Amino acid sequence: MTPEEPAAPRRRAPAWLRSPRAALLAPVLLAAMDSALVAKDSAPWQLALSALSVVVLLWRRRHPLPVALLTLPGAFFNEIWLAPLTAVYAVAAAWPRPRVPVACATAFALVEFFHWPFDPDLFELSRDNALYAIQSVMLGAGPAALGMLARTRRELAERVTELTAGRQRESRLLAEKVLTAERARLAREMHDVVSHQVSLISIQAGAVQVSSTDPAAREGARTIRELSVRTLDELRQMVGVLRAAGVPGTPLAPQPTLADLPRLIEGSGLAVSSRLDPGRRSWPEAVERAAYRTVQEGLTNISKHAPGAPVTVKVAARGGRLHVEVRNGPPPALPPDPEPVGAPLPGGGHGLIGLRERAALLGGTFTAAPAPDGGFVLHAVLPAH
């Protein structure tokens, strides 16, 4: 075969030959043929012993030692081979220690040598008797050795499987350790960068609040400062979650729940009409956190893209599901500003994608679509289980 030629596919036996039923029945059929040929001219009781030696082979996997003992009478009186050979192999393949297989092989060798009827010249020191003794020993030792070899091979295969699983587990643990370290590094960098910028915003807002004489400007600066402080708190909580991921026993900061929604709505700075009725049941922590993040993302998007629009927040329990809806009307028409102040707020839609993925992980649904009146609607359905 040249290097350019592909290797020929390996030929495998048909599926029916590789089935467990075929492996169980094939030795029984061969032993039945052996018994029929050897004991065809024997007495009825000898035929019965041969038939017993063949039939009990069907239970050689569950009870190998009794089956091996029951095949010895047929070998002693009829000199059959395949049934006791198969039984000795089954004992050696199933027994964890060699003592019992060696005893079974020795018993079969003795039965084979001293079979009935006894030869009057059996105990003479002759070449024929020596060869016959060697043949009997080999008949007993052969299946025992093959059975031990099969058992050892099976144990080695199981050991290799365990070692492979252990290496995969170690690789997975190492990958999780690297991921945890990378997560902690990203958390530190995010905290250093974002907290610095938000702290500057808070300081500037505090300076405007102190120096300005316009009540509206002072109120706006106060709101900006409160939002900055709250953002820093949430950022520290999230950094704590990222740093503690994968480290059992690490205390985490409490995550927001449905009880925190009124404070979130009140601090949004929007004209919000809310109806919060989560029912009397106890919702899972993940569901409450998803509902809170849905409302938070909706109010944030409204502040960015539709400031001044009327907002409605509804939270209601219906049939084992929590419905969360954030709806805003069309933004009020504002005169064009020839000189916009500052850069536009960034928004890549990742918040909505995260909410959709969060709802899908909980087995719920999330939709975000424009409303007929020109506004926008976020609607999440979160199951209790």
Number of C-alpha atoms within 10 A of each C-alpha: 7 6 6 6 7 8 9 7 6 6 6 8 8 8 8 10 12 11 10 9 10 13 12 15 13 12 19 21 16 14 25 20 13 18 25 16 11 16 21 12 10 13 10 11 11 18 20 14 22 30 19 17 29 28 19 19 26 16 13 21 15 11 16 23 20 14 27 28 16 21 29 27 22 27 24 22 21 23 21 25 21 22 31 30 24 23 35 35 26 28 28 28 25 19 16 14 10 14 10 16 28 18 14 24 29 20 18 29 21 17 20 25 20 17 17 14 9 9 9 7 9 15 10 10 9 11 9 11 15 14 11 15 18 13 15 20 19 15 19 27 22 14 23 29 19 16 23 22 14 17 18 14 13 13 13 12 12 12 12 12 12 12 12 12 12 12 12 12 12 12 12 12 12 12 12 14 14 12 14 18 16 14 19 19 14 15 20 15 13 15 17 11 11 14 19 13 13 17 16 13 18 22 16 15 22 18 15 19 22 12 11 13 10 11 10 11 15 19 14 16 23 19 19 20 23 16 18 21 17 14 16 19 13 15 17 17 16 17 22 18 20 20 21 17 17 15 10 7 7 12 10 15 13 8 15 18 18 20 12 13 21 11 9 17 18 11 13 16 16 17 15 18 13 16 12 16 13 20 13 7 9 9 21 12 14 18 23 23 17 22 27 22 20 26 24 17 17 25 25 16 17 24 15 13 12 19 19 17 20 18 23 17 21 17 24 16 20 12 9 13 18 23 22 23 24 24 25 26 20 18 15 11 8 6 6 7 7 6 6 8 7 6 6 8 7 7 10 7 9 9 16 18 13 14 22 19 15 22 23 14 12 16 13 20 18 21 14 18 11 14 14 10 9 10 18 20 19 22 21 24 24 27 20 20 11
